């Protein structure tokens, strides 16, 4: 028989389950794995000004009219 693979794949990396257990109904036992619903592998970087190491902000505006773009 072939090998049974469990888990979700995204980009070729298997995620680990948070919890493993089983549900039993009568004489039947069903294995259950719980996986995370979101992926938190990202992190945000803040640009800092070299002179005083304070955060830099970017403003979106229309070049011709000079009005802010939300």
C-alpha positions in Angstrom: 0.0 0.0 0.0 1.1 3.6 -0.5 2.2 5.9 2.3 -0.5 8.1 3.8 0.7 11.7 4.2 -1.0 14.0 6.6 -0.8 17.8 7.0 -1.2 20.8 4.7 1.4 21.7 2.2 2.2 25.3 1.1 5.3 25.9 -0.9 6.6 22.4 -0.2 6.8 22.9 3.5 4.6 20.8 5.8 3.0 22.7 8.7 2.9 21.1 12.1 -0.4 20.3 13.8 -1.3 22.1 17.0 -3.2 19.2 18.4 -3.6 15.5 17.7 -6.3 13.3 19.0 -9.1 11.0 17.9 -12.9 11.0 17.8 -14.5 7.7 18.7 -18.0 6.8 17.5 -19.1 3.4 18.7 -16.4 1.0 17.6 -14.9 3.3 15.0 -12.0 5.6 16.0 -11.1 8.5 13.6 -7.7 10.2 14.0 -7.9 14.1 14.0 -5.1 16.7 13.6 -5.7 20.4 14.1 -3.7 22.9 12.0 -3.2 26.7 12.3 -5.7 28.7 10.2 -3.2 31.5 9.4 0.4 31.8 8.4 2.5 34.3 10.5 5.8 33.9 8.8 5.9 37.5 7.6 7.4 40.3 9.6 7.3 44.0 8.8 10.4 46.2 8.6 10.4 49.9 9.5 12.7 52.1 7.6 14.8 54.3 9.9 16.4 57.7 9.1 20.2 57.4 9.3 20.6 60.8 11.0 18.4 60.3 14.1 17.2 56.7 13.7 13.6 57.8 13.7 11.0 55.9 11.6 10.4 57.2 8.1 6.9 57.5 6.7 5.7 57.4 3.1 3.0 59.7 1.9 0.9 58.9 -1.2 0.0 62.0 -3.1 -0.9 63.1 -6.7 2.1 64.7 -8.2 0.2 67.3 -10.3 -2.4 68.4 -7.8 -0.5 67.7 -4.6 -3.6 66.1 -3.0 -3.3 63.2 -0.6 -4.3 59.8 -1.9 -6.0 57.6 0.7 
